[in-house]
């Protein structure tokens, strides 16, 4: 993504980007990702470093706050 966030998806996986704002010069930073099904690996980018409270990762069972990290997630249908 524009802030160097990386998301890798496994086959038959689905992630929805509900919100993505990367305008650091204007103070606009934020991201909401919904992991719907399958497997994914998330590697945080500059938004997580600059404004960690502005990132939210959601799954059917949990909501994750990001503080600059790498994670793997699996959502069973």
KENUGU-445140 format. One record per atom (N, C-alpha, C): residue in three letters; z, x, y. Coordinates in steps of 0.001 Angstrom, whole numbers, plus 524288, in hexadecimal, padded with zeros to 5 digits. Each point is the difference from the previous one (the first is absolute). Layout:
ALAZXY
...
//
This chain:
UNK80000803497FB72
UNK800007FCB78048E
UNK800008037F804D9
UNK7FF867FDAE8047E
UNK7FF79802F3804DA
UNK8049E803A68010F
UNK804AE7FE9A7FE45
UNK804A98034D800E2
UNK80110803B37FB73
UNK7FC59800837FC6A
UNK8005F803407FB4E
UNK803657FDAE7FBB3
UNK801627FB0280062
UNK802677FD4E7FB8F
UNK7FBE97FFBA7FBB6
UNK801C0800C17FB2E
UNK7FC667FFC37FB86
UNK8020A7FC0E7FC0A
UNK7FC5E7FCD87FE11
UNK801467FC247FBF7
UNK7FBE7800877FBC3
UNK801C58010B7FB3C
UNK7FC838004D7FB7D
UNK801427FB727FC74
UNK7FBFF7FD2D7FE5D
UNK800BB7FB657FCB8
UNK7FDF7800ED7FA85
UNK802D47FDEB7FC34
UNK7FE28800097FAA4
UNK7FBFF7FBB67FF3E
UNK7FD957FFE97FB79
UNK7FC1A7FBF87FEF1
UNK802907FA9980001
UNK7FD287FC33801EE
UNK801BA7FA8A80034
UNK805027FF5480332
UNK800B780342803FB
UNK804997FFB180366
UNK7FE797FD7C8052D
UNK803E37FDD1802A1
UNK7FF067FD8380507
UNK804728012F803CA
UNK7FE89801DD804A5
UNK803AB800E88044E
UNK7FDA37FD64804C6
UNK8033B7FD31802E6
UNK7FE377FD6C804C9
UNK80260802B9804BB
UNK7FCC18011A803C1
UNK801DE8023B804EE
UNK800D67FB67803B1
UNK804EB7FE83800BD
UNK8013C7FB9F8036D
UNK80039801AC805B8
UNK8014B804E2800EC
UNK80054801F58055B
UNK7FF0E805DF7FFED
UNK7FCC4801D580399
UNK7FF408059C800A2
UNK7FEAE8010B805B5
UNK80389802AB802B4
UNK7FF378017680572
UNK80138805CD8007A
UNK7FC29802F4801CF
UNK800DD8058B800FA
UNK7FDB28015180551
UNK803357FF5B803F4
UNK7FE8B8013D8055D
UNK80495802DD8027F
UNK800FA804E77FE61
UNK804AC802C6801C5
UNK8003A800C8805EC
UNK7FB9B8009180291
UNK7FFF2800AF8059D
UNK801BF7FB26802F6
UNK7FF777FB7C7FD68
UNK801757FB0680264
UNK805217FDE87FDC9
UNK8027E802F37FC9A
UNK804EF7FE4C7FDA8
UNK7FF547FBFF7FBB0
UNK7FB417FF527FE15
UNK7FEF87FC367FBD9
UNK7FFC5802A37FAB7
UNK8041D7FF497FCE8
UNK80036802347FABD
UNK8024D7FBF77FC4F
UNK7FD8E7FF367FB8B
UNK802407FC7B7FC24
UNK7FC607FF077FB73
UNK8025D7FEC67FB8C
UNK7FCFA7FEDE7FB4E
UNK803347FC917FC5D
UNK7FD6A7FC0D7FDD4
UNK8024A7FCCB7FBE2
UNK7FC057FFCA7FB96
UNK80188801F97FB6F
UNK7FCB47FFE07FB55
UNK8028E7FC857FBED
UNK7FCE57FCA77FD8F
UNK801F07FCB97FBBD
UNK7FD5F801B57FAEF
UNK80328801E17FC58
UNK7FE15801797FAD8
UNK8000B7FB157FCAC
UNK7FB627FE0B7FEAD
UNK7FF7B7FAFB7FD5A
UNK800218009D7FA13
UNK7FCF2803BC7FE00
UNK7FFE6800D37FA4C
UNK7FDDA8056C7FED4
UNK80156801E17FB63
UNK7FDF0805007FE35
UNK80354804A680182
UNK7FD878048E80006
UNK802B2804F28011E
UNK7FDC580275804F2
UNK8037280283802EF
UNK7FE488029C804C4
UNK8038F8049E80123
UNK7FDDE803C6802CB
UNK803098046080208
UNK7FF567FFE5805E8
UNK8046780060802B9
UNK8001C7FFE7805B3
UNK8022A80533801EF
UNK7FD4780265803BE
UNK801D1804C580286
UNK8001E7FEE0805DA
UNK8049D800528024E
UNK800947FE9480582
UNK7FD25803CB8038E
UNK7FE667FDF78047A
UNK7FD3D8031F803E4
UNK803398008E804F5
UNK7FD3C8007C80459
UNK8029A8010D80502
UNK803517FB78801F7
UNK7FE7F7FB2B7FECD
UNK803327FB94801C9
UNK8058A800837FDDE
UNK80084801637FB17
UNK80531800857FD97
UNK803308044E8028C
UNK7FD6880404801E4
UNK802D28044480293
UNK801857FE9980590
UNK7FC8A7FD2E802AF
UNK800DC7FEC380581
UNK803767FB2B800CF
UNK7FF717FC207FC8B
UNK802EE7FB1680098
UNK801277FDBD7FA9B
UNK80389802687FD0B
UNK800EC7FE5B7FA99
UNK801A77FA4A7FF65
UNK8028A7FDC4803D9
UNK801997FA857FF96
UNK7FB757FC338009C
UNK7FB6A801F28015B
UNK7FB8D7FC8C800E0
UNK7FC997FF567FB20
UNK801B38022D7FB99
UNK7FD077FF807FB1D
UNK803117FCC57FC1B
UNK7FD2B7FC6B7FD80
UNK802667FCD07FBF0
UNK7FC367FF7D7FB72
UNK801E6801277FB5A
UNK7FD007FF657FB39
UNK802737FB7A7FD02
UNK7FCCD7FC427FE74
UNK802007FB597FD65
UNK7FDA17FF717FA97
UNK8032E7FE017FC6A
UNK7FE2D7FE827FAC7
UNK8026C7FAAF7FED8
UNK7FE6C7FD767FBC0
UNK802577FAF07FEC0
UNK805E9800447FF1E
UNK80210804937FEAB
UNK805928006A7FEAE
UNK8034080302803FC
UNK7FD90802B6803BC
UNK803048034E8038B
UNK7FD0A8011D80501
UNK802F28017E803FF
UNK7FDD2801F3804E2
UNK802318057C800C2
UNK7FC8B803AE80138
UNK8018F8057980060
UNK7FF43801DE80598
UNK803FD8026B8022A
UNK7FF80802A180505
UNK7FE88805A77FF00
UNK7FCC38023480353
UNK7FDF7805457FF17
UNK80259803C9803F0
UNK8019B804737FE17
UNK8020B804268035F
UNK7FCF08050A7FF23
UNK7FAF97FF807FEF1
UNK7FCC58049B7FEFE
UNK80080801967FA54
UNK7FC5F7FE557FCC4
UNK800A9800C57FA69
UNK7FAE57FF447FD0A
UNK800558010B7FB00
UNK7FBEA7FEC87FC42
UNK8026A7FC967FBDC
UNK7FD3C7FBE17FE77
UNK802237FCC07FBD9
UNK7FB977FDDC7FCAD
UNK801687FEC07FB2A
UNK7FC777FD617FC65
UNK802717FAC27FECC
UNK7FCB57FBF57FFA5
UNK801F87FABF7FF1C
UNK7FC837FD477FBFE
UNK802727FCBE7FCD3
UNK7FD1A7FCC37FC49
UNK801ED7FA7080080
UNK7FC687FC72800C7
UNK8013B7FA7680076
UNK7FD607FD357FB77
UNK803337FDDB7FC90
UNK7FDE87FD127FB93
UNK7FEDA7FA67801BA
UNK7FBE67FDCD7FDB0
UNK7FE9F7FA9A8016A
UNK803537FC117FD2B
//
